Amino acid sequence: METRGMGNLGPPRSAAAQRLFPRRRGNRPRQRWRCGNPELGSFFLGADGLWMLALSVFVGLASATLSFWLVFGHVLRIARRTPSSIDSPFRIVVLGSCLDADGGPTPTYRCRLDRALRLYRQAPSAKIVLLGGTTLEGGPSEAMAGSRYLLAHGLPERSLILEENSRHTLENLHFYRSTLASTDGRPDALVTSRFHLARSTLLASGLRIPHAPCAAEDCWAASPQEILRLFVEAFFVHWYLVGRTYARWTRNERMLDRIR
């Protein structure tokens, strides 16, 4: 099995910090906030990120939220219309997702892995590329947890490639492009959850990665949780689009380098 290094986020906590802020394994919201969930990962970091966030909110308010609803409609349309199958993929690229408290794949991540396994069985010569670094301190990387799941379900180890340095979707795709992406122009199957497709394909296109989006779920099912996820995705896609437009208009190469 090929690997691309083990990610590690920052130094270990001090004893004082551990006493003041003890970990609770069952506290999923806190873990997701700390780990930088790929579904909620940022596109810009630091001062640029805060400025783009403020500008995004301003644009939304100045347009009487019309700009946000247009983005939401796009996110919903992609979630509903993207197919869940790809003919003869060369590579099957699976975007990571935060792990559960025990370091295993969540239902969302398992759905992506199951889709990759079905695609592989239709094209046994394909490689499955798992993207995702360490997001729980002391736990496995998302890619490693995904590989254990696939191996337990009968996938040959020779068919797996891991990238374990990235922490969120943009880093997933940056690392993939720099180390693993196809150089002959053949699109790879990009597998992720339906609510996550619009942002993932937007980022992959911005990075000029040849890809064919593939939905993890057979179809989009309306539920309060899924609609909330679409709202969150629309917020981040709106933020990204406003930031990208601003960076292009002002020719801010520092910001553009992060998304292209």
Salt bridges, closest charged atoms under 4 A:
GLU2 OE1 - ARG4 NH2 3.32
GLU39 OE2 - ARG112 NH2 2.65
ASP48 OD1 - ARG254 NH2 2.91
ASP48 OD2 - ARG258 NH1 3.98
ASP102 OD1 - ARG25 NH2 2.39
GLU137 OE1 - ARG23 NH2 2.86
GLU137 OE1 - ARG34 NH2 3.77
GLU171 OE2 - ARG167 NH2 2.47
ASP184 OD2 - ARG186 NE 2.73
ASP218 OD1 - ARG115 NH2 2.48
GLU226 OE2 - ARG229 NH1 2.80
GLU233 OE2 - ARG199 NH2 2.89
GLU253 OE1 - ARG260 NH2 2.14
ASP257 OD1 - ARG260 NH2 3.31
